[in-house]
């Protein structure tokens, strides 16, 4: 049985700009932020944020109403944190900065994000 998560909440990580750092530091531990499916989503997003947004919305530049709908959906548990980060990327509510995307891309390229033990 894994130990309960004791790290910062998603809201705290987004507000403090530490989501990417926490994902990289905690991956592969019982305190991992994302499971393997979400890591795969994140890997796809950081490789090409515009293409990922286009796949999610049918456009690389969703309108404010689309972003607000995703924020509302997130609040009710209707989407993943990665989907939220994709939706708000490039907006004032961004969960990951452009520097975070670059850092995560490098982390993946250097072997980060490998499958975790179940």
N, C-alpha and C positions, 0 to 999 in steps of 0.2 A: 504494500500500500504506500502510495507516495504521500509526502508531507503536504499539508495545505500551503497554498501560496501566501506569502507574507510580504511581498514587495508592494511597490506603489501601485495605485489604481491606474487604469488607462487614462482617466481624466487628469490625474496628477502628472503622468508622464508627458501627455500632450501639452499641458499648461507649462511645464518646466522645460520642454524641448528635449526630453531625455528618452523618448520612445525608442529611437533607433539604437542608442547606446544600451538600453536595458535589453532589447531583443538580442543584440550581439553577445552581451555579457552573460545573460541567463540561459541562452540556448543550450540544450543538451543536459540541463539540470532539472531537478524536480521543481524548480522555480521558473521554468521556461515561460515566456510570454505567449508564444504561439506553438500549436501542435504542427505536425508535419504538413498537413493540408494547408494551413494558413501560411506556413513558411513558403510553400510552393506558390501560393497566390502573391506573397510579398516579392518573391524572386521575379515573377513575371512582371509585376508592377515596376520594380526598380530598373529592370532591363529596358523598359519602354513605357514610361508613364502615360504618354499621349495615346498609345495604342491600347493600353489597358483601359483607360477612360473611355475610349471609343467603343471598345467591346462591351463595357458596362452600360453605356448610355446611347450608343449609336452615333456619338460625336465626341471628338477629343476636347471639346470646349462646352461642357454642359452649362445650361443656364442656371441662374441663381435659384430658380424654383426646384430644379433637379437636385442641387446641392442641399437645399433646405429639406427636401423630401428625404434624402439619404440621412441627414442629421436626425430627423424625426424617426426614421426607421431604425437607426442605431439606438436611439433612446429606448425604444420598445423591444430591443433585442432582435430585430428583424434582419440584421446584416452583421457581417464580421467587422472587426476592427480594421482589417486590411481593406475591405470594401469602403469603409468610412474614410480611411486615409486616402484611398484612390479618389473618392468623390470630392474631398475638400482640398486636394493637392492644388497648389497655386492660388488658393484663396486666403483670406484673412484668418480663416479657421484651420489652416493647414496643420495636419498632425505630424508631417515629415517635411522638413525644409529641403531645398535643392541639395544642400550639403549633406543632409542625412541620406538622401537617395544615392548620392555619389559614394558615401561611406558604406552603405549597405551593398551597393553594387560591387565594390572592392572586396568586402567581406565574403560575399558569395563567390566571387572569382578566385579568392584565396582559400576556398574550401569550407567556408562558413555555411551554416544551414544544413548540415548533413542530417540524415534521418536519425531520429532520437529513438532510444530504446523504449519499448512500451512498458 
